[in-house]
């Protein structure tokens, strides 16, 4: 195996390892923040939201995130 190919493979391996460190560090930070810090209390901007809409959105989020997601605020995008 030639030296250029060895340098190329070593570079690819280095980039892969650095990206894996970034991914796992990001996951660890997200886990720590979600585990030990409570989300800020939000005031309902529309306390009279339709219960059916809230139920449908909550069910969709639960289905997509496999029970790991949580609806904290529902806004209509203009």
Secondary structure, DSSP 8 states (H G I E B T S, - for coil): --HHHHHHHHHHHHHHHHHHHHHHHHHHHHHHHHHHS-------S-TT--HHHHHHHHHHHHHHTTT-----------
